[in-house]
């Protein structure tokens, strides 16, 4: 089955403004490269660990955004990205003038997808990870803007519950 993603309210490429975004990034062809679900928890593959580590360290490579709740799933990735100070109690001040500023959501996602693809292909060559077509991630990503602390709490709960609610599937398709 093929389908075309239809953009909702999208920002233009490179457009930056403060906001809180729920982001879903899917693996190309829904391949389950990042692990498998066991008893409602993800048992990460080495590739899944790599994705988690890259996301966790993304803030050390640039400023202008902060990372919130996230989860690596067998064939996709969910995260909350905060740009600026969109509403009280959310976001954090910029701290380092030495890092590049990523103020647009697509810049943050692009940096993450590019680096994880590079590391994944290196894992294919050096560690025997399952092969991919050269593109680890689907071309686009899904984003939903979050407008309140209540909605943010609901998205965080959804992310935490995602492994327990997903169907159990194995690595690789």
C-alpha positions as CSV (number, residue, x, y, z in Angstrom):
1,X,0.0,0.0,0.0
2,X,1.3,3.4,-0.9
3,X,0.1,6.7,0.3
4,X,1.1,10.3,0.1
5,X,1.6,12.4,3.2
6,X,-0.5,15.5,3.2
7,X,1.0,18.4,5.1
8,X,-1.2,20.0,7.8
9,X,-0.4,23.5,8.9
10,X,3.2,23.5,7.8
11,X,5.9,26.0,8.3
12,X,7.8,27.0,5.2
13,X,11.2,25.3,4.9
14,X,13.6,27.2,7.3
15,X,10.8,29.3,8.9
16,X,11.6,29.7,12.5
17,X,9.4,30.8,15.4
18,X,9.0,29.7,19.0
19,X,6.8,26.7,19.6
20,X,6.5,23.2,21.0
21,X,6.3,20.5,18.5
22,X,5.4,16.8,18.7
23,X,7.5,15.1,16.0
24,X,7.3,11.6,14.5
25,X,10.1,10.4,12.2
26,X,9.6,7.1,10.4
27,X,12.1,4.6,9.0
28,X,12.1,4.2,5.3
29,X,9.6,1.4,4.3
30,X,8.7,0.9,8.0
31,X,11.7,-1.4,8.5
32,X,12.2,-2.3,12.2
33,X,15.9,-1.5,12.5
34,X,15.8,-0.2,16.1
35,X,14.8,-3.2,18.1
36,X,11.8,-5.2,19.1
37,X,9.0,-4.8,21.7
38,X,9.0,-7.3,24.6
39,X,6.5,-7.0,27.4
40,X,5.6,-3.4,26.5
41,X,9.3,-2.3,26.4
42,X,11.7,-1.7,23.6
43,X,14.6,-4.1,23.5
44,X,17.0,-1.9,21.6
45,X,19.2,-3.1,18.8
46,X,22.6,-1.4,18.5
47,X,21.0,0.9,15.9
48,X,18.3,1.8,18.4
49,X,20.9,2.7,21.0
50,X,22.7,4.8,18.5
51,X,19.5,6.8,17.6
52,X,18.8,7.3,21.3
53,X,22.3,8.5,22.0
54,X,22.4,10.9,19.0
55,X,19.1,12.5,20.0
56,X,20.1,12.7,23.7
57,X,23.3,14.6,22.7
58,X,21.8,16.8,20.0
59,X,21.7,19.9,22.2
60,X,25.5,19.8,22.7
61,X,26.0,20.4,18.9
62,X,23.7,23.5,18.5
63,X,21.6,25.9,20.5
64,X,18.2,27.6,19.9
65,X,16.1,24.6,20.9
66,X,15.6,22.1,23.7
67,X,14.6,18.5,23.8
68,X,11.9,17.1,25.9
69,X,10.3,13.6,26.1
70,X,11.2,11.1,23.4
71,X,11.0,7.4,22.6
72,X,12.8,5.2,20.0
73,X,10.4,2.6,18.6
74,X,11.3,-0.3,16.3
75,X,10.4,1.6,13.1
76,X,9.9,5.2,14.1
77,X,10.8,7.9,16.6
78,X,8.7,10.3,18.6
79,X,9.9,13.4,20.3
80,X,9.0,16.8,21.7
81,X,11.1,19.7,20.4
82,X,10.9,23.1,22.0
83,X,12.0,26.2,20.0
84,X,12.5,29.3,22.1
85,X,10.1,30.0,25.0
86,X,6.7,29.4,23.5
87,X,4.7,29.6,26.8
88,X,5.5,30.0,30.5
89,X,7.6,27.3,32.1
90,X,8.5,25.7,28.8
91,X,11.9,26.1,27.0
92,X,15.2,27.2,28.4
93,X,17.6,30.1,27.8
94,X,20.4,29.9,25.3
95,X,23.7,29.1,27.0
96,X,26.6,28.9,24.6
97,X,27.6,31.5,22.0
98,X,30.1,29.1,20.4
99,X,27.5,26.7,18.9
100,X,25.4,27.2,15.7
101,X,21.9,28.3,16.3
102,X,19.1,26.0,15.0
103,X,15.9,27.9,15.3
104,X,13.8,26.1,12.7
105,X,12.3,22.7,13.4
106,X,13.3,21.3,10.0
107,X,17.0,22.2,10.8
108,X,16.9,20.2,14.0
109,X,15.3,17.2,12.3
110,X,17.6,17.4,9.3
111,X,20.7,17.4,11.5
112,X,19.4,14.4,13.4
113,X,18.4,12.4,10.3
114,X,21.6,13.2,8.5
115,X,23.9,12.2,11.4
116,X,21.9,9.0,12.3
117,X,21.9,7.9,8.7
118,X,25.7,8.4,8.5
119,X,26.2,6.4,11.6
120,X,23.7,3.7,10.5
121,X,25.5,3.2,7.2
122,X,28.8,3.0,9.1
123,X,27.2,0.3,11.3
124,X,26.1,-1.6,8.2
125,X,29.6,-1.6,6.8
126,X,31.5,-2.3,10.1
127,X,29.1,-4.1,12.4
128,X,26.8,-6.0,10.0
129,X,23.6,-4.1,10.8
130,X,20.7,-4.8,8.4
131,X,21.1,-3.1,5.1
132,X,19.0,-0.2,4.0
133,X,18.6,1.5,0.6
134,X,21.0,4.3,1.6
135,X,18.1,6.3,3.1
136,X,17.4,5.3,6.7
137,X,14.5,7.7,7.2
138,X,11.4,8.6,5.2
139,X,11.8,11.9,3.3
140,X,9.5,14.0,5.5
141,X,8.4,13.9,9.1
142,X,5.1,14.5,10.9
143,X,4.8,17.5,13.2
144,X,2.0,18.7,15.4
145,X,2.3,22.0,17.2
146,X,1.4,22.0,20.9
147,X,-0.3,25.1,22.3
148,X,-0.7,24.5,26.0
149,X,0.9,22.9,29.0
150,X,-2.1,20.5,29.3
151,X,-1.6,19.3,25.7
152,X,2.2,19.0,26.3
153,X,1.5,16.7,29.3
154,X,-0.8,14.6,27.2
155,X,1.8,14.2,24.5
156,X,4.4,13.3,27.1
157,X,2.1,10.6,28.5
158,X,1.4,9.3,24.9
159,X,5.2,9.0,24.2
160,X,5.8,7.2,27.5
161,X,2.9,4.7,26.9
162,X,3.8,4.1,23.2
163,X,5.8,0.9,23.7
164,X,3.0,-0.6,25.8
165,X,0.3,0.2,23.3
166,X,2.2,-0.8,20.1
167,X,1.8,-4.2,18.5
168,X,4.7,-6.6,19.2
169,X,6.8,-6.9,16.1
170,X,10.4,-8.1,15.4
171,X,13.5,-6.4,14.1
172,X,13.7,-6.2,10.3
173,X,10.7,-6.8,8.0
